[in-house]
Amino acid sequence: IEQDRLKKLVDQIDTELTEERKEQADMVDKHRQEMSDLQQKLRTMEIEERSKRGEIMNLEETCARLKQEASRREDMHQQALQAAQASREQFESQSVPRQHYEELQNKLRDTES
């Protein structure tokens, strides 16, 4: 009888240990899966970050090119303004003064009449 009782006690302890090991194994599997999911999520985030960094670099390069182009056009505009001013000054220095022009206009009218 004592042996039966001891055998039942050993069986009960064995069953409890087996269940406990199974629970622990399930918990370990669950944690491994969570870790795997988190690692995959981290890899995805790293890829997205690299992609966004690449986009930012492309935008920065485009911005720099546009600034250069704007600066080049501004320089061209300033050169055109300077050339126009110089041309105007040259024209005004070579042209007949307004008063002289009006006098010639009046003489022409006088001779026509």
C-alpha positions as a printed Julia matrix, in Angstrom:
113×3 Matrix{Float64}:
  0.0     0.0     0.0
  2.81    2.36    0.89
  4.46    1.51   -2.42
  1.23    2.28   -4.31
  0.97    5.59   -2.54
  4.57    6.41   -3.35
  4.08    5.35   -6.99
  0.98    7.58   -7.29
  2.91   10.44   -5.69
  5.83    9.92   -8.11
  3.37    9.74  -11.04
  1.64   12.9    -9.87
  4.98   14.72   -9.48
  6.08   13.4   -12.87
  2.82   14.61  -14.47
  3.17   18.03  -12.84
  6.78   18.3   -13.96
  5.84   17.26  -17.5
  3.08   19.88  -17.59
  5.42   22.49  -16.18
  8.09   21.63  -18.75
  5.48   21.84  -21.51
  4.3    25.24  -20.26
  7.9    26.45  -20.1
  8.6    25.1   -23.58
  5.46   26.84  -24.88
  6.55   30.05  -23.17
 10.05   29.75  -24.69
  8.51   29.15  -28.15
  6.23   32.15  -27.68
  9.16   34.36  -26.64
 11.26   33.1   -29.56
  8.42   33.94  -31.98
  8.01   37.39  -30.43
 11.77   37.95  -30.7
 11.74   36.81  -34.32
  8.8    39.13  -35.09
 10.58   42.04  -33.42
 13.81   41.34  -35.33
 11.88   41.25  -38.59
 10.13   44.51  -37.71
 13.52   46.07  -36.86
 14.98   44.95  -40.21
 11.97   46.41  -42.02
 12.34   49.71  -40.13
 16.06   49.83  -40.95
 15.3    49.3   -44.64
 12.66   52.03  -44.55
 15.09   54.37  -42.78
 17.79   53.76  -45.41
 15.22   54.37  -48.13
 14.1    57.63  -46.53
 17.72   58.72  -46.07
 18.23   58.07  -49.77
 15.15   60.14  -50.62
 16.39   62.96  -48.39
 19.8    62.88  -50.07
 18.13   63.0   -53.5
 15.99   65.95  -52.4
 19.03   67.74  -51.01
 20.9    67.2   -54.29
 17.9    68.46  -56.28
 17.64   71.49  -54.0
 21.33   72.26  -54.47
 20.99   71.97  -58.26
 17.94   74.25  -58.23
 19.78   76.81  -56.11
 22.71   76.73  -58.54
 20.34   77.16  -61.48
 18.55   80.06  -59.74
 21.9    81.7   -58.99
 23.04   81.21  -62.59
 19.81   82.74  -63.9
 20.07   85.64  -61.45
 23.62   86.27  -62.71
 22.39   86.18  -66.31
 19.56   88.56  -65.41
 22.02   90.99  -63.76
 24.3    90.81  -66.8
 21.35   91.51  -69.11
 20.29   94.47  -66.96
 23.85   95.85  -67.0
 24.08   95.39  -70.76
 20.73   97.13  -71.24
 21.8   100.0   -68.97
 25.11  100.36  -70.83
 23.31  100.25  -74.16
 20.86  102.92  -72.99
 23.66  105.12  -71.71
 25.52  104.7   -75.0
 22.37  105.52  -76.97
 21.61  108.57  -74.86
 25.19  109.86  -75.16
 25.13  109.47  -78.95
 21.58  110.62  -79.63
 20.51  114.09  -80.58
 19.44  116.03  -77.49
 15.68  116.55  -77.24
 15.84  120.31  -77.57
 17.93  120.09  -80.75
 15.49  117.52  -82.12
 12.54  119.83  -81.48
 14.35  122.72  -83.17
 14.97  120.58  -86.22
 11.32  119.52  -86.19
 10.22  123.18  -86.09
 12.56  124.17  -88.95
 11.2   121.32  -91.0
  7.62  122.5   -90.42
  8.61  126.06  -91.27
 10.18  125.02  -94.55
  7.17  122.91  -95.47
  4.77  125.81  -95.02
